[in-house]
């Protein structure tokens, strides 16, 4: 059973709108939680990295939150752009091992 | 190099054949990881190298899979007697040190027909 669950599986939003992606995990303990963006046919690229003591981390229009008590994280995309169309993957790491979620596929339409 | 480079980007092979997938990590990165990503899934851990040695190969699915990193830089993932179920994108990542941020290559898409 996957230890990192993401929802929704996919979503479609209009350009300029905001959206929030969810991640629930059971990995324990963990070193940090990461959100990656993966464009079609490309490798994942890191967006944010948070340790268990951090509640929020921003990278431009991307803001990640973490609640280590409930083992939940979210990624909020503000003022979406067409280039935001990609798969967003939640990754929980302990030491060198990364546990990946299946990802949320975001499609931004004009 | 500027980033992690994987070759080939695409590989189509017949069932039963042998394939080699190559990964050139970022220069100076001591840690190197291989992952396998099936369609619609997140990457799954295969093997991790620290320097030249395979520190953890617990993710390799069976003994048809083997990986080497003889000089502590370039790594090769080798798959013997390929099966259709081996079809996936094989991702390589490297990090400066153990547990540091991992940078991924673009992957090799392997198709076994």
Backbone of each chain as ProteinMPNN parsed JSONL, in Angstrom:
{"seq_chain_A": "XXXXXXXXXXXXXXXXXXXXXXXXXXXXXXXXXXXXXXXXXXXXXXXXXXXXXXXXXXXXXXXXXXXXXXXXXXXXXXXXXXXXXXXXXXXXXXXXXXXXXXXXXXXXXX", "coords_chain_A": {"N_chain_A": [[0.86, -1.183, 0.0], [0.564, 2.184, -0.908], [2.36, 4.694, 0.765], [1.999, 7.348, 0.511], [-0.552, 9.345, -0.346], [-2.377, 11.035, -2.832], [-4.624, 13.674, -3.74], [-6.832, 15.685, -5.783], [-6.916, 13.053, -8.301], [-6.716, 14.141, -10.792], [-7.173, 17.39, -12.238], [-8.871, 20.146, -13.785], [-8.377, 23.488, -14.568], [-9.166, 26.969, -15.122], [-7.133, 29.344, -16.752], [-5.469, 31.658, -14.709], [-6.945, 31.156, -12.449], [-7.026, 29.824, -9.051], [-5.774, 26.861, -7.357], [-5.822, 23.955, -5.214], [-3.907, 21.283, -4.108], [-3.894, 18.077, -2.558], [-2.184, 16.101, -0.087], [-1.766, 13.18, 1.681], [-0.017, 11.334, 4.105], [1.625, 8.412, 5.429], [4.119, 7.801, 6.116], [6.549, 7.414, 8.55], [9.215, 7.754, 10.837], [9.901, 10.958, 9.258], [12.134, 12.821, 7.166], [11.878, 15.072, 5.494], [9.351, 16.801, 3.562], [8.452, 16.995, 0.222], [7.459, 18.782, -2.676], [7.115, 18.086, -6.049], [7.298, 19.098, -9.473], [6.321, 17.679, -12.472], [6.786, 17.773, -15.755], [5.341, 16.569, -18.82], [7.076, 13.833, -20.086], [9.431, 14.557, -18.894], [11.848, 14.668, -16.195], [11.118, 14.789, -12.627], [10.963, 17.991, -11.015], [12.102, 19.856, -8.308], [9.93, 21.755, -6.248], [9.252, 22.712, -3.64], [10.656, 22.22, -0.373], [10.124, 20.945, 2.797], [10.851, 20.686, 6.237], [9.876, 18.666, 9.101], [9.269, 20.512, 11.006], [8.452, 22.795, 9.805], [5.772, 24.855, 8.673], [4.866, 26.095, 6.394], [5.879, 26.855, 3.044], [7.025, 28.817, 0.427], [7.294, 29.24, -3.126], [7.515, 31.34, -5.416], [4.558, 31.418, -7.202], [3.701, 29.15, -6.021], [2.672, 27.598, -3.065], [3.333, 25.677, -0.33], [1.954, 23.754, 2.324], [2.235, 22.247, 5.559], [1.104, 19.931, 7.887], [2.24, 18.307, 10.388], [1.145, 16.91, 12.466], [-1.353, 15.891, 11.675], [-0.476, 14.643, 9.468], [-0.633, 15.729, 6.875], [-0.385, 17.507, 3.806], [-0.452, 20.326, 1.616], [-0.536, 21.783, -1.643], [-0.688, 24.887, -2.993], [-1.617, 26.602, -5.822], [-1.329, 29.689, -7.192], [-3.027, 32.07, -9.221], [-3.01, 30.658, -11.799], [-1.074, 29.552, -14.62], [-0.711, 28.729, -18.106], [1.58, 27.244, -18.364], [1.69, 25.895, -16.019], [0.528, 23.491, -16.304], [0.894, 20.204, -15.626], [2.193, 17.287, -13.883], [1.912, 17.012, -10.416], [3.789, 16.053, -7.752], [3.813, 14.642, -4.581], [6.238, 14.058, -2.161], [7.653, 12.143, 0.332], [10.375, 12.006, 2.446], [12.748, 9.921, 4.076], [15.798, 9.832, 5.47], [17.708, 8.749, 2.866], [15.781, 7.713, 1.3], [13.074, 8.15, -0.881], [9.618, 8.464, -0.822], [7.126, 8.336, -3.089], [4.1, 9.972, -4.054], [1.312, 9.219, -6.254], [0.777, 11.368, -7.777], [-0.841, 14.417, -8.919], [-2.535, 15.35, -11.727], [-2.508, 18.33, -13.331], [-4.34, 20.421, -15.406], [-4.258, 23.337, -17.146], [-6.387, 25.575, -18.658], [-6.913, 27.911, -21.296]], "CA_chain_A": [[0.0, 0.0, 0.0], [1.355, 3.394, -0.992], [2.357, 5.457, 1.995], [1.721, 8.731, 0.172], [-1.769, 9.388, -1.147], [-2.655, 12.378, -3.317], [-5.939, 13.915, -4.329], [-7.492, 14.706, -6.64], [-6.029, 12.388, -9.261], [-6.517, 15.123, -11.852], [-8.092, 18.511, -12.21], [-8.776, 21.114, -14.876], [-8.711, 24.826, -14.109], [-8.991, 28.018, -16.105], [-5.97, 30.224, -16.567], [-5.689, 32.759, -13.782], [-7.592, 30.678, -11.232], [-6.205, 29.15, -8.046], [-6.172, 25.491, -7.033], [-5.105, 23.349, -4.088], [-3.705, 19.843, -4.21], [-3.774, 17.486, -1.233], [-1.289, 14.961, 0.104], [-1.805, 12.528, 2.993], [1.063, 10.358, 4.148], [1.746, 7.609, 6.643], [5.535, 7.577, 6.353], [6.958, 7.933, 9.848], [9.42, 9.2, 10.813], [10.344, 11.447, 7.965], [13.114, 13.903, 7.197], [11.248, 16.242, 4.905], [8.292, 16.58, 2.584], [8.766, 17.77, -0.972], [6.554, 18.793, -3.82], [7.812, 18.14, -7.319], [6.517, 19.312, -10.694], [6.845, 16.843, -13.546], [6.217, 17.996, -17.079], [5.252, 15.351, -19.618], [8.315, 13.427, -20.717], [10.585, 15.099, -18.196], [12.015, 14.221, -14.831], [10.543, 15.698, -11.617], [11.752, 19.15, -10.593], [11.681, 20.235, -6.964], [9.278, 23.053, -6.033], [9.431, 23.102, -2.234], [11.099, 21.206, 0.591], [9.807, 21.354, 4.163], [11.119, 19.751, 7.322], [8.676, 18.415, 9.899], [9.005, 21.658, 11.883], [7.976, 23.923, 9.015], [4.346, 24.806, 8.369], [4.592, 26.605, 5.061], [7.034, 27.217, 2.235], [6.561, 29.358, -0.854], [8.216, 29.344, -4.249], [6.738, 32.072, -6.416], [3.112, 31.241, -7.099], [3.448, 27.867, -5.355], [2.786, 27.628, -1.61], [3.08, 24.375, 0.28], [1.721, 23.743, 3.768], [2.467, 20.949, 6.186], [0.618, 19.682, 9.238], [2.881, 17.049, 10.761], [0.284, 16.198, 13.425], [-2.363, 15.142, 10.924], [0.236, 14.04, 8.344], [-1.244, 16.236, 5.648], [0.262, 18.632, 3.153], [-1.174, 20.827, 0.465], [0.176, 22.676, -2.545], [-1.616, 25.868, -3.535], [-1.116, 27.312, -6.998], [-2.029, 30.967, -7.317], [-3.04, 32.712, -10.542], [-2.427, 29.624, -12.644], [-0.656, 29.863, -15.985], [-0.741, 27.551, -18.98], [2.801, 26.472, -18.105], [1.531, 25.107, -14.79], [0.0, 22.174, -16.68], [1.929, 19.207, -15.312], [1.853, 16.422, -12.76], [2.515, 17.5, -9.177], [4.019, 14.858, -6.962], [4.17, 14.805, -3.169], [7.29, 13.092, -1.853], [8.083, 12.155, 1.729], [11.685, 11.357, 2.505], [13.406, 9.584, 5.333], [17.183, 9.561, 5.105], [17.888, 8.92, 1.43], [14.685, 7.089, 0.56], [11.947, 8.999, -1.22], [8.345, 7.777, -1.077], [6.395, 9.206, -3.992], [2.693, 9.792, -4.356], [1.049, 8.957, -7.674], [0.711, 12.65, -8.461], [-2.082, 15.039, -9.391], [-2.329, 15.957, -13.042], [-3.198, 19.618, -13.443], [-4.448, 20.962, -16.765], [-4.698, 24.725, -17.145], [-6.935, 25.918, -19.976], [-7.069, 29.356, -21.564]], "C_chain_A": [[0.894, 1.23, 0.0], [1.251, 4.179, 0.29], [2.092, 6.931, 1.761], [0.528, 8.747, -0.791], [-2.07, 10.83, -1.548], [-4.062, 12.468, -3.883], [-6.041, 15.381, -4.755], [-6.478, 14.04, -7.577], [-5.706, 13.335, -10.415], [-7.513, 16.26, -11.677], [-7.802, 19.439, -13.387], [-9.191, 22.473, -14.329], [-8.483, 25.825, -15.226], [-7.788, 28.878, -15.737], [-6.339, 31.4, -15.661], [-6.353, 32.348, -12.474], [-6.595, 30.016, -10.29], [-6.659, 27.706, -7.874], [-5.303, 24.974, -5.89], [-5.082, 21.841, -4.249], [-3.421, 19.289, -2.814], [-2.838, 16.284, -1.224], [-1.447, 14.457, 1.532], [-0.744, 11.444, 3.014], [1.051, 9.598, 5.46], [3.2, 7.311, 6.967], [5.93, 8.206, 7.687], [8.139, 7.136, 10.365], [9.781, 9.67, 9.412], [11.295, 12.617, 8.146], [12.516, 15.182, 6.645], [10.17, 15.831, 3.916], [8.53, 17.535, 1.425], [7.603, 17.732, -1.947], [7.408, 18.959, -5.076], [6.808, 18.439, -8.431], [7.156, 18.46, -11.789], [6.09, 17.137, -14.835], [6.238, 16.688, -17.859], [6.588, 15.057, -20.275], [9.573, 13.971, -20.057], [10.702, 14.494, -16.811], [11.402, 15.218, -13.854], [11.514, 16.815, -11.256], [11.21, 19.634, -9.261], [11.064, 21.627, -6.936], [9.543, 23.554, -4.62], [9.93, 21.912, -1.431], [10.811, 21.734, 1.986], [10.236, 20.277, 5.14], [9.862, 19.619, 8.166], [8.315, 19.612, 10.782], [8.488, 22.881, 11.126], [6.509, 23.757, 8.67], [4.035, 25.234, 6.945], [5.889, 26.983, 4.361], [6.525, 27.674, 0.877], [7.682, 29.373, -1.877], [7.43, 30.01, -5.372], [5.253, 31.905, -6.187], [2.732, 29.911, -6.439], [3.661, 28.03, -3.846], [2.413, 26.259, -1.068], [2.857, 24.551, 1.776], [1.92, 22.336, 4.29], [1.892, 20.939, 7.587], [1.142, 18.312, 9.649], [2.035, 16.247, 11.751], [-0.743, 15.331, 12.709], [-1.765, 14.438, 9.711], [-0.432, 14.425, 7.016], [-0.423, 17.407, 5.123], [-0.603, 19.072, 1.993], [-0.247, 21.697, -0.36], [-0.854, 23.581, -3.195], [-0.943, 26.576, -4.705], [-1.975, 28.559, -7.193], [-1.915, 31.501, -8.734], [-2.403, 31.81, -11.589], [-2.126, 30.135, -14.055], [-0.662, 28.564, -16.799], [0.46, 26.64, -18.712], [2.732, 25.668, -16.812], [0.964, 23.723, -15.089], [1.111, 21.138, -16.538], [1.373, 18.257, -14.266], [2.596, 16.931, -11.532], [2.573, 16.336, -8.188], [4.464, 15.229, -5.552], [5.152, 13.694, -2.81], [7.696, 13.233, -0.393], [9.399, 11.392, 1.821], [12.086, 11.046, 3.935], [14.804, 9.126, 4.977], [17.315, 9.756, 3.594], [16.722, 8.369, 0.633], [13.537, 8.065, 0.36], [10.725, 8.131, -1.487], [7.467, 8.728, -1.872], [4.905, 8.903, -3.97], [2.534, 9.557, -5.846], [0.924, 10.24, -8.47], [-0.703, 13.117, -8.756], [-1.775, 15.708, -10.711], [-3.181, 17.209, -13.149], [-3.176, 20.064, -14.904], [-5.013, 22.369, -16.662], [-5.157, 25.088, -18.554], [-7.142, 27.419, -20.108], [-8.542, 29.748, -21.562]], "O_chain_A": [[1.843, 1.329, 0.777], [0.162, 4.316, 0.848], [1.972, 7.693, 2.72], [0.603, 8.226, -1.903], [-2.025, 11.736, -0.716], [-4.612, 11.506, -4.418], [-5.399, 16.238, -4.148], [-5.314, 14.438, -7.623], [-4.596, 13.342, -10.946], [-8.558, 16.102, -11.046], [-6.687, 19.513, -13.904], [-10.241, 22.595, -13.697], [-7.715, 25.576, -16.155], [-7.484, 29.098, -14.564], [-7.376, 32.04, -15.831], [-6.329, 33.1, -11.5], [-5.472, 29.692, -10.676], [-7.794, 27.364, -8.206], [-4.21, 25.479, -5.634], [-6.109, 21.21, -4.495], [-2.787, 19.95, -1.991], [-2.716, 15.556, -2.209], [-1.28, 15.219, 2.484], [-0.59, 10.711, 2.038], [0.534, 10.076, 6.47], [3.496, 6.654, 7.965], [5.676, 9.387, 7.923], [8.075, 5.907, 10.336], [9.943, 8.863, 8.497], [11.257, 13.314, 9.16], [12.633, 16.247, 7.251], [10.09, 14.677, 3.494], [8.776, 18.725, 1.619], [6.862, 16.751, -2.016], [8.28, 19.824, -5.162], [5.633, 18.081, -8.344], [8.366, 18.51, -12.008], [4.916, 16.795, -14.982], [7.055, 15.808, -17.59], [7.167, 15.918, -20.939], [10.665, 13.853, -20.612], [9.76, 13.878, -16.313], [11.187, 16.375, -14.213], [12.726, 16.609, -11.199], [10.001, 19.804, -9.101], [11.603, 22.565, -7.523], [10.001, 24.68, -4.426], [9.664, 20.757, -1.763], [11.208, 22.849, 2.323], [10.013, 19.09, 4.901], [8.898, 20.362, 7.979], [7.182, 19.715, 11.253], [8.129, 23.887, 11.739], [6.052, 22.646, 8.403], [3.051, 24.785, 6.358], [6.865, 27.379, 4.997], [5.699, 27.007, 0.253], [8.859, 29.501, -1.538], [6.771, 29.345, -6.171], [4.743, 32.213, -5.11], [1.548, 29.598, -6.321], [4.695, 28.534, -3.406], [1.319, 25.751, -1.316], [3.491, 25.392, 2.414], [1.788, 21.359, 3.554], [2.163, 21.837, 8.384], [0.559, 17.284, 9.303], [2.197, 15.032, 11.858], [-0.975, 14.183, 13.088], [-2.467, 13.716, 9.003], [-0.742, 13.582, 6.175], [0.15, 18.185, 5.885], [-1.388, 18.292, 1.454], [0.708, 22.276, 0.158], [-1.776, 23.113, -3.863], [0.17, 27.087, -4.578], [-3.195, 28.476, -7.338], [-0.865, 31.407, -9.37], [-1.385, 32.156, -12.188], [-2.81, 31.005, -14.595], [-0.623, 27.462, -16.25], [0.361, 25.418, -18.82], [3.613, 24.853, -16.538], [0.928, 22.87, -14.202], [2.126, 21.188, -17.233], [0.235, 18.398, -13.819], [3.783, 17.246, -11.609], [1.559, 15.728, -7.843], [5.379, 16.031, -5.366], [4.918, 12.526, -3.121], [8.041, 14.324, 0.06], [9.513, 10.269, 1.331], [11.803, 11.8, 4.866], [14.976, 8.139, 4.261], [17.049, 10.852, 3.099], [16.673, 8.537, -0.586], [13.085, 8.719, 1.3], [10.781, 7.185, -2.273], [7.106, 9.801, -1.388], [4.491, 7.747, -3.88], [3.491, 9.677, -6.611], [0.958, 10.214, -9.701], [-1.637, 12.319, -8.833], [-0.867, 16.534, -10.806], [-4.408, 17.157, -13.069], [-2.126, 20.08, -15.547], [-6.116, 22.568, -16.152], [-4.412, 24.93, -19.521], [-7.501, 28.1, -19.147], [-8.87, 30.917, -21.768]]}, "seq_chain_B": "XXXXXXXXXXXXXXXXXXXXXXXXXXXXXXXXXXXXXXXXXXXXXXXXXXXXXXXXXXXXXXXXXXXXXXXXXXXXXXXXXXXXXXXXXXXXXXXXXXXXXXXXXXXXXXXXX", "coords_chain_B": {"N_chain_B": [[28.347, 17.88, -15.603], [25.665, 20.178, -16.514], [23.228, 19.233, -15.669], [21.441, 16.224, -14.693], [21.955, 13.641, -16.9], [20.421, 11.358, -19.068], [20.669, 8.472, -21.066], [19.635, 6.022, -23.516], [17.006, 8.345, -24.536], [14.706, 7.157, -25.295], [13.883, 3.71, -25.616], [13.276, 0.889, -27.42], [12.733, -2.493, -27.221], [12.94, -6.017, -27.871], [11.115, -8.628, -26.289], [12.902, -10.577, -23.988], [15.411, -9.685, -24.675], [18.542, -7.997, -23.851], [19.186, -4.993, -22.104], [20.777, -1.805, -21.629], [20.833, 1.021, -19.605], [21.833, 4.343, -19.316], [23.242, 6.689, -17.01], [24.307, 9.925, -16.406], [25.429, 11.656, -13.793], [25.114, 14.829, -11.991], [28.074, 16.664, -11.939], [30.313, 15.948, -9.341], [28.42, 15.107, -7.555], [27.851, 12.754, -5.081], [25.973, 10.867, -4.443], [23.729, 8.65, -6.044], [20.738, 7.707, -7.611], [18.363, 5.301, -8.737], [15.161, 5.113, -10.174], [11.928, 3.735, -10.971], [9.229, 4.416, -13.043], [5.981, 3.768, -13.587], [3.2, 4.041, -15.859], [1.056, 6.633, -14.925], [1.723, 6.454, -12.287], [3.636, 7.256, -9.312], [7.244, 7.591, -9.093], [9.166, 4.674, -8.256], [11.46, 3.432, -5.922], [14.552, 1.958, -6.844], [17.427, 1.451, -6.623], [20.307, 2.606, -4.86], [23.287, 4.453, -4.902], [26.221, 5.218, -3.137], [28.94, 6.858, -3.825], [30.985, 4.473, -5.325], [29.774, 2.171, -4.53], [26.866, 0.07, -4.193], [24.665, 1.089, -2.022], [22.12, 0.461, -1.228], [20.093, -1.814, -2.566], [17.571, -2.7, -2.443], [15.227, -2.188, -3.794], [15.312, -3.293, -6.305], [13.56, -5.296, -8.551], [13.984, -8.05, -9.18], [16.478, -10.617, -9.904], [17.113, -10.101, -12.513], [17.684, -7.536, -12.86], [20.29, -5.206, -12.603], [22.758, -2.934, -11.441], [25.493, -0.698, -11.942], [28.263, 1.347, -10.898], [31.027, 2.061, -11.584], [33.165, 3.955, -11.349], [32.305, 5.8, -9.623], [30.854, 7.815, -10.758], [29.353, 7.956, -13.586], [26.546, 5.842, -14.082], [25.18, 2.64, -14.837], [22.249, 1.001, -15.58], [21.243, -2.264, -15.815], [19.34, -4.608, -17.569], [18.387, -7.858, -17.839], [17.087, -10.387, -20.061], [14.578, -9.16, -20.833], [11.193, -8.339, -19.99], [7.72, -7.805, -20.852], [6.487, -6.486, -18.793], [8.486, -4.922, -17.787], [8.412, -2.562, -19.044], [8.515, 0.876, -18.765], [9.2, 4.176, -17.426], [12.466, 4.901, -16.682], [14.033, 6.524, -14.198], [16.774, 8.542, -13.252], [18.536, 9.979, -10.556], [20.56, 12.403, -8.848], [22.415, 13.49, -5.978], [24.154, 15.898, -3.962], [25.147, 15.046, -1.518], [24.376, 12.329, 0.739], [20.925, 12.225, 1.238], [20.591, 14.902, 0.586], [19.102, 17.441, -1.554], [17.627, 15.935, -4.355], [18.295, 15.736, -7.785], [16.7, 15.204, -10.809], [17.062, 13.279, -13.833], [15.839, 13.295, -17.248], [14.787, 10.915, -17.778], [14.559, 7.53, -19.095], [12.589, 6.096, -21.45], [11.484, 2.948, -21.54], [10.401, 0.442, -23.658], [9.119, -2.694, -23.969], [8.552, -5.029, -26.356]], "CA_chain_B": [[27.464, 18.571, -16.517], [24.735, 21.113, -15.915], [22.141, 18.492, -15.053], [21.535, 14.777, -14.83], [21.691, 13.253, -18.276], [20.14, 9.932, -19.237], [20.616, 8.007, -22.443], [18.907, 6.841, -24.485], [15.763, 8.902, -24.014], [13.713, 6.128, -25.596], [14.462, 2.439, -26.022], [12.314, -0.172, -27.707], [13.449, -3.749, -27.328], [12.095, -7.209, -27.922], [11.063, -9.479, -25.099], [14.016, -11.516, -23.886], [16.684, -9.033, -24.967], [19.287, -7.326, -22.785], [19.308, -3.556, -22.322], [21.552, -0.998, -20.686], [20.405, 2.409, -19.513], [22.975, 5.084, -18.773], [22.96, 7.917, -16.26], [25.423, 10.809, -16.08], [24.94, 12.541, -12.734], [25.725, 16.147, -11.894], [29.472, 16.531, -11.531], [30.564, 16.173, -7.921], [27.399, 14.468, -6.711], [28.321, 11.432, -4.663], [24.848, 9.943, -4.342], [23.009, 8.435, -7.301], [19.547, 6.882, -7.376], [17.546, 4.861, -9.868], [13.742, 4.909, -9.895], [11.127, 3.275, -12.102], [7.917, 5.057, -13.009], [4.995, 3.198, -14.493], [2.222, 5.02, -16.319], [0.074, 7.057, -13.941], [2.205, 6.214, -10.929], [4.845, 7.952, -8.907], [8.452, 6.773, -9.198], [9.458, 3.701, -7.2], [12.899, 3.29, -5.68], [15.201, 0.727, -7.281], [18.756, 1.252, -6.069], [20.993, 3.839, -4.487], [24.742, 4.37, -4.807], [27.023, 6.245, -2.483], [30.238, 6.587, -4.444], [30.98, 3.35, -6.252], [29.073, 1.024, -3.987], [25.41, 0.06, -4.09], [24.371, 1.113, -0.594], [20.807, -0.126, -0.993], [19.505, -2.295, -3.819], [16.366, -3.431, -2.028], [14.111, -1.928, -4.69], [15.414, -4.033, -7.566], [12.466, -6.268, -8.497], [14.467, -9.437, -9.246], [17.892, -10.69, -10.27], [17.363, -9.697, -13.899], [18.077, -6.132, -12.792], [21.582, -4.987, -11.969], [23.275, -1.596, -11.737], [26.888, -0.482, -11.565], [28.781, 2.71, -10.919], [32.415, 1.637, -11.339], [34.107, 5.017, -10.996], [31.644, 6.746, -8.735], [30.203, 8.896, -11.499], [28.347, 7.386, -14.482], [25.948, 4.576, -13.655], [24.455, 1.896, -15.858], [21.237, 0.038, -15.13], [21.242, -3.35, -16.777], [18.185, -5.49, -17.441], [18.534, -9.075, -18.649], [15.875, -11.151, -20.406], [13.504, -8.206, -20.587], [9.794, -8.786, -20.062], [6.834, -6.689, -21.182], [6.224, -5.776, -17.549], [9.589, -4.005, -17.482], [8.149, -1.301, -19.739], [8.316, 1.971, -17.818], [10.229, 5.213, -17.511], [13.498, 4.699, -15.676], [14.564, 7.829, -13.816], [17.995, 8.602, -12.46], [18.692, 11.23, -9.818], [21.787, 12.497, -8.071], [22.439, 14.528, -4.958], [25.514, 16.232, -3.553], [25.452, 14.108, -0.445], [23.25, 11.514, 1.171], [19.78, 12.929, 1.775], [20.458, 16.261, 0.05], [18.111, 17.534, -2.618], [17.912, 15.093, -5.505], [17.982, 16.311, -9.088], [16.354, 14.099, -11.68], [17.206, 13.339, -15.266], [14.567, 13.306, -17.975], [14.298, 9.546, -17.822], [14.607, 6.693, -20.295], [11.333, 5.353, -21.622], [11.759, 1.605, -22.057], [9.232, -0.293, -24.136], [9.448, -4.072, -24.329], [7.472, -5.518, -27.231]], "C_chain_B": [[26.481, 19.459, -15.759], [23.617, 20.39, -15.19], [22.386, 17.009, -15.206], [21.121, 14.398, -16.249], [21.479, 11.752, -18.377], [20.065, 9.597, -20.729], [20.367, 6.508, -22.495], [17.655, 7.443, -23.845], [14.613, 7.925, -24.239], [14.416, 4.865, -26.045], [13.34, 1.448, -26.229], [13.108, -1.452, -27.914], [12.47, -4.909, -27.353], [12.179, -7.984, -26.625], [12.225, -10.469, -25.129], [15.379, -10.9, -24.139], [17.278, -8.382, -23.719], [19.374, -5.838, -23.112], [20.164, -2.909, -21.243], [21.065, 0.441, -20.759], [21.496, 3.178, -18.78], [22.524, 6.351, -18.071], [24.26, 8.66, -15.988], [24.959, 11.796, -15.013], [25.581, 13.924, -12.826], [27.135, 15.966, -11.337], [29.633, 16.845, -10.047], [29.53, 15.564, -6.999], [27.842, 13.05, -6.379], [27.203, 10.402, -4.631], [24.104, 9.864, -5.667], [21.895, 7.425, -7.065], [18.925, 6.49, -8.705], [16.114, 4.625, -9.377], [13.072, 4.388, -11.16], [9.732, 3.857, -11.953], [7.012, 4.434, -14.058], [3.944, 4.25, -14.798], [1.208, 5.345, -15.226], [0.483, 6.853, -12.498], [3.375, 7.119, -10.598], [6.049, 7.039, -9.036], [8.615, 5.843, -8.003], [10.967, 3.478, -7.132], [13.406, 1.939, -6.169], [16.497, 0.489, -6.522], [19.4, 2.603, -5.82], [22.497, 3.555, -4.375], [25.283, 5.527, -3.977], [28.45, 5.982, -2.964], [30.105, 5.44, -5.428], [30.118, 2.199, -5.789], [27.566, 1.178, -3.952], [25.053, -0.04, -2.607], [23.042, 0.452, -0.271], [20.221, -0.526, -2.335], [18.191, -3.029, -3.556], [15.18, -3.224, -2.955], [14.188, -2.66, -6.016], [14.404, -5.177, -7.542], [12.898, -7.73, -8.529], [15.904, -9.422, -9.776], [18.145, -10.432, -11.746], [17.866, -8.247, -13.966], [19.399, -6.013, -12.044], [22.065, -3.596, -12.337], [24.697, -1.485, -11.235], [27.219, 0.996, -11.631], [30.284, 2.608, -10.648], [33.379, 2.726, -10.906], [33.47, 6.094, -10.136], [31.001, 7.925, -9.444], [29.07, 8.309, -12.334], [27.842, 6.057, -13.927], [25.206, 3.944, -14.827], [23.485, 0.926, -15.188], [21.094, -1.016, -16.212], [20.045, -4.262, -16.525], [18.37, -6.665, -18.399], [17.169, -9.683, -18.943], [14.634, -10.304, -20.172], [12.128, -8.84, -20.795], [8.923, -7.563, -20.331], [6.522, -5.85, -19.943], [7.333, -4.836, -17.115], [9.383, -2.652, -18.15], [7.774, -0.227, -18.727], [9.303, 3.073, -18.162], [11.198, 4.991, -16.36], [14.171, 6.051, -15.429], [15.833, 7.668, -12.99], [18.036, 9.957, -11.764], [20.035, 11.218, -9.113], [21.657, 13.608, -7.047], [23.873, 14.708, -4.475], [26.015, 15.27, -2.472], [24.206, 13.312, -0.119], [22.137, 12.386, 1.753], [19.616, 14.363, 1.306], [19.456, 16.258, -1.104], [18.557, 16.739, -3.834], [17.451, 15.78, -6.78], [17.798, 15.157, -10.073], [16.74, 14.355, -13.131], [15.846, 13.263, -15.918], [13.985, 11.909, -18.113], [14.563, 8.854, -19.141], [13.304, 5.926, -20.354], [11.656, 4.021, -22.292], [10.448, 0.936, -22.437], [9.684, -1.672, -24.58], [8.268, -4.64, -25.117], [7.58, -7.03, -27.46]], "O_chain_B": [[26.467, 19.487, -14.528], [23.108, 20.894, -14.188], [23.394, 16.581, -15.768], [20.059, 14.797, -16.727], [22.261, 10.968, -17.839], [19.484, 10.331, -21.528], [20.832, 5.78, -21.617], [17.294, 7.078, -22.726], [13.662, 7.881, -23.458], [15.416, 4.921, -26.761], [12.546, 1.195, -25.323], [14.053, -1.481, -28.702], [11.327, -4.792, -26.913], [13.21, -7.983, -25.951], [12.496, -11.108, -26.146], [16.402, -11.521, -23.85], [16.619, -8.236, -22.69], [19.608, -5.465, -24.262], [20.261, -3.393, -20.115], [20.906, 1.003, -21.843], [22.015, 2.727, -17.76], [21.56, 7.0, -18.477], [25.198, 8.105, -15.415], [24.166, 12.689, -15.312], [26.477, 14.153, -13.638], [27.353, 15.212, -10.388], [29.156, 17.869, -9.559], [29.737, 15.508, -5.787], [28.162, 12.255, -7.262], [27.452, 9.205, -4.773], [23.877, 10.877, -6.329], [22.094, 6.41, -6.397], [18.958, 7.251, -9.672], [15.885, 4.027, -8.325], [13.574, 4.572, -12.269], [9.131, 3.801, -10.88], [7.249, 4.558, -15.259], [3.816, 5.237, -14.074], [0.577, 4.447, -14.669], [-0.318, 7.057, -11.585], [4.021, 7.677, -11.485], [5.887, 5.82, -9.084], [8.247, 6.187, -6.879], [11.646, 3.355, -8.152], [12.776, 0.907, -5.941], [16.659, -0.536, -5.861], [19.087, 3.599, -6.473], [22.909, 2.538, -3.817], [24.843, 6.668, -4.113], [29.083, 5.007, -2.561], [29.208, 5.439, -6.27], [29.765, 1.332, -6.59], [27.046, 2.268, -3.713], [25.127, -1.115, -2.011], [22.853, -0.06, 0.832], [19.89, 0.333, -3.152], [17.762, -3.867, -4.349], [14.223, -3.998, -2.913], [13.222, -2.65, -6.78], [14.395, -5.959, -6.591], [12.218, -8.574, -7.945], [16.468, -8.364, -10.056], [19.287, -10.534, -12.195], [18.395, -7.799, -14.983], [19.601, -6.631, -10.998], [21.802, -3.127, -13.444], [25.066, -2.096, -10.232], [26.559, 1.78, -12.313], [30.753, 3.026, -9.589], [34.323, 2.449, -10.166], [34.036, 7.171, -9.95], [30.642, 8.918, -8.811], [27.947, 8.177, -11.847], [28.605, 5.261, -13.38], [24.675, 4.639, -15.693], [23.875, 0.132, -14.331], [20.855, -0.701, -17.377], [19.777, -4.64, -15.384], [18.493, -6.483, -19.611], [16.22, -9.516, -18.177], [13.748, -10.683, -19.407], [11.93, -9.723, -21.629], [9.33, -6.43, -20.074], [6.316, -4.64, -20.044], [7.156, -4.045, -16.189], [10.103, -1.699, -17.853], [6.844, -0.392, -17.938], [10.129, 2.932, -19.064], [10.791, 4.906, -15.201], [14.787, 6.635, -16.32], [15.942, 6.778, -12.147], [17.613, 10.964, -12.332], [20.583, 10.156, -8.817], [20.884, 14.549, -7.228], [24.695, 13.796, -4.565], [27.137, 14.765, -2.518], [23.122, 13.584, -0.635], [22.378, 13.189, 2.655], [18.596, 14.988, 1.599], [19.022, 15.202, -1.564], [19.697, 16.844, -4.286], [16.353, 16.333, -6.842], [18.631, 14.255, -10.157], [16.744, 15.495, -13.596], [14.822, 13.177, -15.24], [12.834, 11.741, -18.515], [14.766, 9.498, -20.17], [12.956, 5.197, -19.426], [12.048, 3.975, -23.458], [9.511, 0.873, -21.642], [10.531, -1.803, -25.463], [7.145, -4.72, -24.618], [6.757, -7.607, -28.169]]}, "name": "protein", "num_of_chains": 2, "seq": "XXXXXXXXXXXXXXXXXXXXXXXXXXXXXXXXXXXXXXXXXXXXXXXXXXXXXXXXXXXXXXXXXXXXXXXXXXXXXXXXXXXXXXXXXXXXXXXXXXXXXXXXXXXXXXXXXXXXXXXXXXXXXXXXXXXXXXXXXXXXXXXXXXXXXXXXXXXXXXXXXXXXXXXXXXXXXXXXXXXXXXXXXXXXXXXXXXXXXXXXXXXXXXXXXXXXXXXXXXXXXXX"}
